[in-house]
Amino acid sequence: MESHKKQECAAEIDQSRRKLLVGGGVLAAGAALAHFGGMVNSAHALGCATEKWPWPYVKLDPAATAEIAYNEWYRVFCGAAVINSVFGQLREKVGAPYDTFPADAFVFLEGGQVGWGTICGSPAGANIVANCIIGPRIAGDAAGHHIAEEIMQWYSEASMPVFTPKSPRISDELIKTTADSPLCHVSVGKWMKAANKPIGSAERKDRCARVAASTAYRLVELLNDWKDGKYKPKATHAAVRDFGITAQMNCMECHSGNVPTPPMAAKK
């Protein structure tokens, strides 16, 4: 599998090199070869080198990671904050492949994916981290997939925010709520109603920063268990098995008669 992937990478690079040389002519050969060298480095960083799992991981301090995520939220919001809280430390402790990972690009996870209120960026960012480090389930070790499942269920069931930073930007104690859902719209909406605070309030922002920190804390706990060989999947949510369709844990709280009802597979 790895050899085949390298052959594909090499073929793509060679094809691009030929196009550059033929299209640019002899006078452009120097510039084309320089660009080709950059393409080789990019392919190595983004394709051939990184699609081999697990990535090197050293155990991290959950509390220190949570503090980083809390502060990063105020720069890149929830999803990228969770990713940076882990990959930023591993960039310093390990180096490659973390030193080429564009974590800030995942700022789009904010607001449930560019403000659409779907999956909260905090569990989405945590799932990206787990599957990058351990590998997706097609890579052979399903632990990254199981950790992602567990993060989703934990996020839905936890009384949030769990983590309190050492130096919070809001000194008042923040109310806690349980979303019963991984959706940003539901999670934030329930908290706003209970706290009687609007979306743009400093309290709501700090609540979401603490949720990102809480998620980063839990993620590192799970990754450390995996590193020690102690991780055992605990998630119980299985929508396809139970309902015959992909779904979150809690549909009926928002939906009524318009929830799609799929044909159920016969149970053996």
C-alpha positions as CSV (number, residue, x, y, z in Angstrom):
1,M,0.0,0.0,0.0
2,E,2.7,2.4,1.0
3,S,4.8,1.5,-2.1
4,H,1.8,2.0,-4.4
5,K,1.2,5.5,-2.9
6,K,4.8,6.5,-3.5
7,Q,4.6,5.3,-7.1
8,E,1.5,7.5,-7.6
9,C,3.2,10.5,-6.0
10,A,6.3,10.0,-8.2
11,A,4.2,9.6,-11.3
12,E,2.3,12.8,-10.6
13,I,5.5,14.8,-10.0
14,D,7.1,13.4,-13.2
15,Q,4.0,14.3,-15.2
16,S,4.0,17.9,-13.8
17,R,7.7,18.2,-14.5
18,R,7.3,17.2,-18.1
19,K,4.5,19.8,-18.6
20,L,6.7,22.5,-17.1
21,L,9.7,21.7,-19.2
22,V,7.8,21.3,-22.5
23,G,5.5,24.2,-22.0
24,G,8.2,26.6,-20.8
25,G,11.0,25.7,-23.3
26,V,14.7,25.5,-22.8
27,L,15.0,29.1,-21.5
28,A,12.5,28.4,-18.7
29,A,14.2,25.2,-17.7
30,G,16.0,26.7,-14.7
31,A,12.8,28.2,-13.3
32,A,10.9,25.0,-14.0
33,L,13.4,22.8,-12.2
34,A,13.3,25.1,-9.2
35,H,9.6,24.9,-9.1
36,F,9.9,21.1,-9.5
37,G,12.1,21.0,-6.4
38,G,9.4,22.8,-4.5
39,M,6.8,20.3,-5.7
40,V,8.9,17.4,-4.5
41,N,9.1,18.9,-1.0
42,S,5.3,19.6,-1.0
43,A,4.5,16.1,-2.1
44,H,6.8,14.7,0.6
45,A,5.2,16.9,3.2
46,L,1.6,16.5,2.2
47,G,1.3,13.0,0.6
48,C,4.0,10.4,0.6
49,A,5.4,11.1,4.1
50,T,2.4,11.8,6.2
51,E,0.0,9.0,5.1
52,K,1.7,6.5,7.4
53,W,0.3,6.0,10.8
54,P,0.6,6.4,13.7
55,W,2.3,9.7,13.8
56,P,4.9,10.0,16.5
57,Y,3.2,11.1,19.7
58,V,4.6,11.9,23.2
59,K,2.3,12.2,26.1
60,L,1.1,15.7,27.0
61,D,-0.2,17.3,30.1
62,P,-4.0,17.7,29.8
63,A,-4.2,20.8,32.0
64,A,-1.4,22.6,30.1
65,T,-3.1,21.6,26.8
66,A,-6.4,23.0,28.0
67,E,-4.8,26.3,28.9
68,I,-3.3,26.6,25.4
69,A,-6.7,25.8,23.9
70,Y,-8.4,28.4,26.0
71,N,-6.0,31.2,24.9
72,E,-5.9,30.0,21.3
73,W,-9.7,30.3,21.1
74,Y,-9.4,34.0,21.3
75,R,-7.1,33.9,18.2
76,V,-8.5,31.1,16.0
77,F,-11.7,30.0,17.7
78,C,-12.8,26.5,18.8
79,G,-11.7,23.9,16.2
80,A,-8.3,25.4,15.3
81,A,-7.7,26.1,19.0
82,V,-8.1,22.4,19.9
83,I,-5.9,21.4,17.0
84,N,-3.2,23.9,17.9
85,S,-3.2,23.0,21.6
86,V,-2.0,19.5,20.7
87,F,-0.1,20.0,17.4
88,G,1.6,23.1,18.6
89,Q,3.2,21.2,21.5
90,L,4.1,18.3,19.3
91,R,5.6,20.7,16.8
92,E,8.1,21.6,19.5
93,K,8.6,18.2,21.0
94,V,8.6,16.0,17.9
95,G,8.9,18.1,14.8
96,A,7.7,16.5,11.6
97,P,4.9,15.9,10.5
98,Y,3.4,18.5,12.9
99,D,5.7,21.3,11.7
100,T,4.1,21.3,8.3
101,F,0.5,20.9,9.4
102,P,-1.6,24.0,8.6
103,A,-3.6,24.1,11.8
104,D,-4.8,27.7,11.5
105,A,-6.6,26.8,8.2
106,F,-9.2,25.0,10.4
107,V,-10.5,28.3,11.7
108,F,-13.5,27.5,9.5
109,L,-14.7,25.1,12.1
110,E,-15.8,28.1,14.2
111,G,-19.5,28.5,14.8
112,G,-20.4,25.0,13.8
113,Q,-18.6,25.3,10.4
114,V,-18.4,28.9,9.3
115,G,-21.4,29.9,11.4
116,W,-23.8,27.2,10.2
117,G,-24.4,25.8,13.6
118,T,-23.6,22.2,12.7
119,I,-21.0,20.1,14.6
120,C,-19.2,22.2,17.2
121,G,-15.7,23.0,16.2
122,S,-14.3,21.7,19.5
123,P,-15.1,18.0,18.9
124,A,-14.5,18.4,15.2
125,G,-11.0,19.6,15.9
126,A,-10.4,16.9,18.4
127,N,-11.5,14.3,15.8
128,I,-9.0,15.7,13.3
129,V,-6.2,15.4,15.8
130,A,-7.1,11.8,16.8
131,N,-7.4,10.6,13.3
132,C,-4.2,12.3,12.2
133,I,-2.1,10.9,15.0
134,I,-3.5,7.3,15.2
135,G,-4.8,7.2,11.6
136,P,-8.3,6.7,10.2
137,R,-10.0,3.4,10.6
138,I,-9.0,2.4,7.0
139,A,-5.4,2.6,8.2
140,G,-5.8,-0.5,10.4
141,D,-6.0,0.9,13.9
142,A,-9.5,1.9,14.7
143,A,-8.6,3.7,17.9
144,G,-8.6,7.1,16.2
145,H,-12.2,6.4,15.0
146,H,-13.2,5.2,18.4
147,I,-11.7,8.2,20.2
148,A,-13.7,10.5,17.8
149,E,-16.9,8.6,18.6
150,E,-16.1,8.9,22.3
151,I,-15.4,12.7,22.0
152,M,-18.7,13.2,20.3
153,Q,-20.7,11.4,23.0
154,W,-18.7,12.9,25.9
155,Y,-19.2,16.4,24.5
156,S,-22.9,15.7,24.2
157,E,-23.3,14.4,27.8
158,A,-20.9,16.6,29.7
159,S,-22.0,19.6,31.8
160,M,-20.1,22.3,30.0
161,P,-17.8,24.0,30.4
162,V,-15.8,21.4,32.4
163,F,-12.4,23.2,32.6
164,T,-11.8,26.5,34.4
165,P,-8.6,28.3,33.2
166,K,-6.1,29.6,35.7
167,S,-6.6,33.2,34.6
168,P,-10.0,33.4,32.9
169,R,-11.0,36.6,31.0
170,I,-14.4,36.5,32.7
171,S,-14.1,36.4,36.5
172,D,-17.7,35.6,37.2
173,E,-18.7,31.9,37.5
174,L,-20.3,30.7,34.3
175,I,-23.4,28.6,34.3
176,K,-23.1,25.0,33.0
177,T,-25.4,23.2,30.6
178,T,-25.6,19.8,29.0
179,A,-26.3,19.9,25.3
180,D,-27.4,16.3,24.7
181,S,-26.0,17.0,21.2
182,P,-22.7,17.7,19.4
183,L,-24.3,20.5,17.4
184,C,-23.0,24.1,18.0
185,H,-26.5,25.5,17.5
186,V,-28.0,23.4,20.3
187,S,-25.0,23.5,22.6
188,V,-24.6,27.3,22.5
189,G,-28.3,27.9,22.3
190,K,-29.0,26.0,25.5
191,W,-26.3,27.8,27.3
192,M,-27.4,31.3,26.1
193,K,-30.9,30.6,27.2
194,A,-29.8,29.4,30.7
195,A,-27.3,32.2,31.1
196,N,-29.6,34.8,29.5
197,K,-26.6,36.1,27.5
198,P,-26.6,37.0,23.8
199,I,-24.2,35.5,21.2
200,G,-21.9,38.5,21.2
201,S,-21.5,38.7,24.9
202,A,-18.1,38.3,26.6
203,E,-19.6,35.6,28.8
204,R,-20.7,33.5,25.8
205,K,-17.3,33.9,24.2
206,D,-15.5,32.8,27.3
207,R,-17.9,29.9,27.7
208,C,-17.0,28.6,24.2
209,A,-13.2,29.2,24.9
210,R,-13.6,27.0,28.0
211,V,-15.5,24.4,26.1
212,A,-12.6,24.2,23.6
213,A,-10.2,23.9,26.6
214,S,-12.4,21.2,28.2
215,T,-12.4,19.2,24.9
216,A,-8.7,19.5,24.5
217,Y,-8.2,18.2,28.0
218,R,-10.4,15.2,27.4
219,L,-8.7,14.5,24.1
220,V,-5.2,14.4,25.6
221,E,-6.5,12.1,28.3
222,L,-7.6,9.6,25.7
223,L,-4.5,10.0,23.5
224,N,-2.3,9.4,26.6
225,D,-4.3,6.2,27.4
226,W,-3.8,5.1,23.8
227,K,-0.1,5.8,24.0
228,D,0.1,3.6,27.2
229,G,-1.8,0.8,25.5
230,K,-4.7,1.3,28.0
231,Y,-7.3,2.8,25.7
232,K,-10.6,0.9,25.5
233,P,-13.6,2.2,23.5
234,K,-16.5,3.3,25.7
235,A,-18.9,5.1,23.3
236,T,-22.3,3.5,23.1
237,H,-24.0,5.7,20.5
238,A,-24.6,3.7,17.3
239,A,-27.3,5.5,15.2
240,V,-27.0,3.3,12.0
241,R,-27.4,0.1,14.0
242,D,-30.3,1.5,16.1
243,F,-32.1,3.7,13.7
244,G,-30.9,2.7,10.2
245,I,-29.5,6.2,9.4
246,T,-26.7,8.4,10.4
247,A,-27.8,10.7,13.2
248,Q,-26.8,12.5,16.3
249,M,-28.0,11.4,19.7
250,N,-30.9,13.8,20.0
251,C,-33.1,14.6,17.0
252,M,-36.6,15.0,18.4
253,E,-35.8,17.9,20.6
254,C,-35.6,20.1,17.5
255,H,-37.4,18.1,14.9
256,S,-41.0,16.8,14.9
257,G,-42.7,15.1,11.9
258,N,-40.0,16.0,9.4
259,V,-37.3,13.6,10.6
260,P,-36.4,11.3,7.7
261,T,-37.5,7.7,8.4
262,P,-35.3,5.3,6.5
263,P,-36.1,1.7,5.6
264,M,-34.6,-0.5,8.3
265,A,-32.3,-3.4,7.4
266,A,-33.5,-6.8,8.5
267,K,-31.9,-7.7,11.8
268,K,-30.3,-11.1,11.9
